[in-house]
Amino acid sequence: MKTWSKEERYRVLKSADEIKALHERTILSDYRQHYHIQSVTGLLNDPNGFVFHDGVWHLFYQWCPWGAVHGLKYWYHTTSENLVQWTNEGVCIRPDTEFDNKGAYSGSALPTSDALYLYYTGNHRDEDWTRKSYTCLVNLMDDGTPVKLPPLFGPNADYTEHQRDPKIIEQNGKYYIILGAQTKDKKGCVIIYTSDSPTEGWHFAGQLKVPGFEDFGDMWECPSIETISGYDVLIFCPQHLKLQGRGGSVHHSGYLLGHMDWENLTFRPDNTSFHVLDFGFDSYAAECAANPHDRNKATLVAWMGLPDASYPTDEEDWSGCLTLPRELRVRDRRLIQQPLDELRALRGEKLDLETTNLLPRVSELELISRGGDLNLRLFADADGNGGLTICYDDDAKEITVDRSGLKKRFNAEQGEQRTRPLPKGLFHLRVFIDRSSIEIFVNDGDAVFSSRIFPTNGEERLFISGDASVHLWKLNRAVTDDFVV
């Protein structure tokens, strides 16, 4: 594995020609996705600026062009008309000012009647590598040109250097920016700025009070407050703590359901439970966009990866993809995530499981359980061994996903099993498989397991035991590997 120097990681991309050969090697990988957004070269991590504007969905991602390494970050731009087919638009935000000299970090977007504004963290480093975070602003013009405006504000001296990921929120005629932050005694929190204008006049309003969560991880990344089905939802990523059932992982993406009091900057959770957004192995930095047609739901997408983790394609000098966008609603006082109806248009040939048990690497599997235990083994060998297993125990009312049987094992120290209680039992599964990922939607969105997987030659069989009706389709391609920089 390549060891990267600081100079290599923070090298400025001056011309697309510098990475054209890397792109040509990257697209030859056996693990390039067919319907998930992925890095054009190098590394992809957080989704950013997810928004619907003038009839188009815009979605950006953090991008380091040089390889599977965290270094100088750009915002890479993709667009879609239906959240299924995505087009590469190229680099949008470049770290090319004093305020973002070492990276354009994560943020959000605000559509207005006359502009699309992008808010991001400018990662500034002094000569002694001391970090200063600036909340920066770009006006994305109709022709795709990003125009940088003066930074809105700099770092708050009452908190550590960890202040980032601005989420812009309009509420009751005022604008708020919420930032993930860390107190001087190393507690994760959210800090809030406010203004009467989206582009100027910002001032510090205070720290968000979240009763019961004053000591919950040492940093909160990617915070957001969404209103869904009449509920307020605080979504954030607490770092450096362990949660029951999450193995050795210390970075999590989850939410609290409750009520937001903007006047007093207080989010009051309905209970003391932090709910994990995704029960799989690889999901972080969720980004939400309001649904323009239905205010009772939102659309979520996340990085299908984790901080401080490595993946098999690192050896090929690329890494990272995003999850499928999912519709968010509230049901039984919990968030549910459902695959988009538009994904059905990707279905191609329907396969007869009575004549073959070969599992296509790009496919959708749907099961309707008639009751009792259910066991699936995906990407097993011809003898039925190995692979990824999905096991439902009807007595325990639990579903377990285990990827330890796959030949390419990675991040095993974070755990290779994930279990989710299903008090009402299991009645439905939809499983989306791409060249190097799997997303398992349980009981019409009650739970989802998102994970990277990297099957090898010979890992290609599907075995199912239990009483269920099963349907399997090949899926068509929805993203292209166009080299647009």
N, C-alpha and C positions, 0 to 999 in steps of 0.2 A: 504494500500500500504506500502510495506517494506521501512523503512528508512535505508539507507546505510551509514555506517561509512567510513571514508577515508581508514582505514586499510582493510576493507572488499572489497572495490572497487579496491584497488591496491594490492591485494593479488596475489602472484606468483603461476601460475599453475604448479605443480610439477609432477603430474601424471594424466593420463586420468581417472583413477579410481575415482578421486575427483569429476568428473562431470558426471559419467556414469548414476547415478540415476536421475540427472536433465535431461539428454538427454531422458531417458526412459519416464519421465513425459511429456517432451516437445512434443514428436512425437505423443502423444495422443490428442493433441489440435485439435479442429474442424477447426482451421484456418491455419493449415499447408498447404503450397502451393504445387501444383503438377507440375508446370513447370517454377517456378521462383527460383533462387538461394536464400537461406534463411540461417539464423544462425543455426549452428549445435546445439548450446545451447546459452543461454545468448543473447547478443546484437550484431547485425550487423549494421554498418553504411557505410562509404564511400567505393566504389569500388576502387581498386588500381592495378597498374601494368598490365593493360589490353594489351595483345600483342599476336601476332601470331609468333610462333617460332618452327622450325623443324616440321612443319605439324600439330601442336597442338595450340589451343587457350588456353592461361593462363589468369586467372582472379582471383584476390585476393580480400579479403574484410577485413575491420577493424573489429576486434572481441574482445569483452570482455566476457569471458566464464561464469561468475558467475551469471548473471541475466540481466534483462532489465535496465542496468545502464551503464553510461559512466565511465570507470575506466581504469585499465591497459590494453592497447591495443596490440593485436597481428595482424600479417597478416595471414589470413586463405587462403588456396590455393584450387582452383577448376580448372578443365580442361575440354576441349570439343574438338571434332573433327569437329563439325558442328554448334556451337553456339546455339544449341537447347538442346541436352542431355548433362548434366553436371555431373562430377564425383568429389566427395569429396576426396581431397588428404591429408588433414590435415594441421597442423600449419606449416608455412614456416619461418616467421621471429618472433623471440621471443625477448622481451625486457630484455636482459641479460648482457648488458655491462654498463659501467659508462655513456656512451653517450646516451643511451636510457633507463635509469633505471626506468622511469615512462611511457614508452610506445613507441611502434613502430608505428608512425603515417603515414599519407597518402603519396603516391608517385607514381612513374611511372616505366616503364621498357624500356630497350634498348636491342633488339636482335642484336647480331653480328655473324660473321661466326664461332666464336669459343666459344661464351659465351652468357648467358642471364644475364644481369645486372639489379638489382632492386635498385632503388633510393628511400629513404624514410626519413622522419623526425624523428630523435631520440629525444624524449621528455625527457630532463634531468631536474630533480628537486633537488635543494640543500636541506639541512636540514631545512632551513627556508621556503621551498617550492617555492623559486625563480626559474622561468623557464629559461632554456637555450635550444635553438634549434640547433641541429647538423644535417647537411645533410650527411646521411650515405649511405653505398653501400654494397650490397650483390651480390656475384656471385652464381647464382643458377646452380648447377652442373647437368649433364645429368641424374644422378640417383636420382635427387630431393633433394640432400643435399645442404642447404644454407651455404655458406662460407662468413663470414663477413670480409670485408676489412677495412682498416683504414678510419675514417670519412674524407669526402672531404673538409669540412670547417665547422666552427662554426658560432655562431650568429654574425650579423653585428651590431656593437654598435651604428650606426647612426639611427637605427629603434627600435621600441619597441620589447618586447619579442615575439610578434606575427609574426613569420617567419616560414612558413611551406609549405608542399605539393609540393615537387620538381617535375617539369616536365622536362624530358630530351629531347632535340631536337638536331638533327644533321642538320647542314645547311652549305653548301659550304665548306665542309671539316673541319668545326669547330664544337665544341659541346657547347651547351648552356643549363644551368639549369635556369628555371624561377621559382620563389617562390612567393607565396602570402605573403603580408606583410602589416605593418601598420607604417605610419610615426610617428614621435614624437608628431606631433599635431593631431594625431588620424584620419588620412585619409588613406583609403584603397589604395593599390598600388601593383605593381609587381616589384621585384628586380631581376637582372640578373647576373649570373656568367658565365664565359666562360673558355674553355681549348682546347688544341689541342688533348687531350687524354680523353677518357671516364672515366679513373680511377685515374688520378692524375693531378697536375698542375693547379688547379682551382683558379681563382682570380675574384674579384668583378669587373663587367663591368659598372654597373650603374643602375639607376631606369628607368623603361620603361615609356616613355612619351606617354600619350594617350590624345590628345587635346580634350577638352570639358568634360573630366571625371576626373578632378583633385580633385573634391570634390563629391564623389559618394560612400557613405557608409564608415564605419570606419575600414573595413578590407576586403581584397579580398582573398577568399579561392579558392583552386583547379584551379589555372589558367592554361590555355593551349593555344597554338597557333597552329592551324591546317591549312593545305592547302587543300582546297576542291574545285573541279571544277574550278581551276584557281584562286580562291579567298583565301585570308588569313582571318582566323576566330579567334578572341580572345574570348575564353570561360572562364568565371570566375563566382564566387559566391560572390557578394557584400552583406555585412551584415549590419544590423541595419539601414535600411532605408525602407520607405514605397513607393510602386509603385502603380500608378492608376490601379484599377481593381484587385488588389491582396489582398483585404480585410485587415485584421490586420497583415498579415505576414510581417516579417522584414528580412527574409533570402531568397535570390533568386538565381536562376541559369539561366544564360543567356549568350548572346554573342553580339559581334560587328562584322560587316562585313567590311573589309577594306584592307589595304596594310601594311605589316610589312617591315620596313627598319631596317635590322639588323646592318648595319654599324653605324647608328645614334640612335639605340635603340628607335625607334619611331613607334608606331602603329597609322596609320591615318584612323579613321573610315570614311566610305562613307557618313554617316550622323550622326546626334546627337541622334539617337534612340537606346536605349538598348532594345534588343529583348529578351523576355522570351523564354527559351527553351521549357518549358512544362507548359501548362495552367491549369494543374490539381492542386490538393491540396498537393501532396506529391512527390516532386522530387527535388534532390539536389546532389551536388558533382559529376557532370557528368565527366566521364572518357572516352577518345577516344582512339581507336586503328586504325592505318592505315590499309586499306584493301590491302592485299598482291597481289590481282589480278586486282585491278582497282584503279589507283591513283586519279580518279575523285570523289571518295567517301571514307568515313571513317565509322567506326562502333562505336556507342555510347551506353554506359550503365550508369545508375545512381542509387543512393540510393533512394528507394521509401520511403522516410521519410524526416524529417526536424530536424535541431537542435532545442533544447528547446521545443520539442513536446513530447507528450505521446500517447500511443496506447493501445487499450483494452487488448492485449496479455501481456502487462506489468504485469498484475496481475497473469499471468501464468509463469512469470520469463523468458520470451523470447520476442524478438522484432526484427523486421527488415527483409527486403528482397530487392533485386535489381530489377530494371525494366527489361523488355525484351531488349536484344540488338536490336538497330535500325540502319538501314543504313542512313547515312547523305549525302545529296547532296545539291547543291544550285540551286534554281529555282526562277526566277523573283526576284533575289537579296535578297532572304531569304533562310535560312536553311529549308529543309524539312526532316522529319523523317518517314521512311517507315518500316513496319514490314518485317522481313526476309522472303524470299520465302520458306526457309526450314521449317518454322512453319506450312505450309500446310500439312506436313507429320504427324503432330499430330492429324489431323482431324480423328475422329471416326464416330460414328453413326450420320447420318443427321436426324434431327427431323422434323416432319410435324406440322407446327404451326397452321394448320387448325383443328387439333385434340387435341392439348394440348397447354397450355400456361405456363407449368412448366418450369422454367429456371434453367438448370443445373448449379451447382456451379463451374464447370470446363468446359468452353465452349467458342466458338467463334461465334459472331453474325455479319453478313454482311448485310448492307442495301444499295440499290441503289435507290435514290430518283428520282421521276418523276416530282418534282416541288411542290412548296407550303410549308405550315407549316408541321413540322414533330415533333411528341412527342412520347417519349419512357418512360416507367416507368418500371424499373428493380427492382426485389426483393420487389415487392409490396405484400400486403396481398391479400386474396382471393376476397375481395370486390373492389380491384383496388386502395387501398389507400396506402400511405406511399411509401417507397422505394427510390431509386435514380432516378432522372429524367434527361433526355437529351431532351432539347426543342430547336427547330430551328424556329425562327420567320422570315418568308420570307420578310415581309415588312421592318423590321429593319435590315435584313441581319446579324443576330447574332445567335450564338449557345450558350446555357447556360447549364451547368451541376450543379445540386443541390443535395447534399447528406443529407440535413437536415431532410428528411423524413424517414431515417433509424433509427431503435430503438436504436442502439448503436451509440451515438453521442460523438465526441471527438474533441479536438482542435477547438471548435466552435468559440472561441474568434478570431481565425484567418480568419473567414469567412467560410460560407458553400455554397456559390455560386461562380462560375467562368464563365465569359462570354468572348467569342472571336468573333470579327467581321469577317464576311465572305463576302467580297465585291462581289464575284462572285457567291454567293449563296451556297447552300449545294447540293451536288450530290452523295456523297459516305461516308459511315461509316464502319469501321471495329472495333469491340469491343472485346477485349480479357478479359475474366473473369477467375479468379483463386479463390481459397478458401477464400482469404482475400484481393483481389485487383481487379482493373478494369483499363484497358488502352484503350482509345478511340482515334483512328486515323481518322482524318477528311480530306476528299477530297484528298486522295492519299498522305497524309503526310503533308499537309499545316499546320496542327495543331495537337497536341496530348494533351490529358488530362490523367495524371496518378494519381491514388488515391488509398489509402487503404480503404477498406470497410469490415464490419464485420456483415454479415447478421445473423439473429437469426431464430429459428424454426418458421415457418409460413410466413417468408419473402422469397417467392419462386416463385412469379408469374411475368409474362412478359405481358405488355399491350402496344400496338403500335397503334397510330392514324396518318393518313397521307397517301399519295399516294407513295408507295415504294414497291419494291420487297425485300423480306426478306429471309435470309438463316441462319440456326442455326445448329451448329455441337457440339457434345461432343468432348472434347479434351483428348488425352491420356497423361499419366504421362511422364515427361521428366527429373525429378530430383528425387533422392532417399534420404532417411534420414539415410544413412549409418553413423555409429558412427566411424569416423576416426579422430584421434587427433594426 
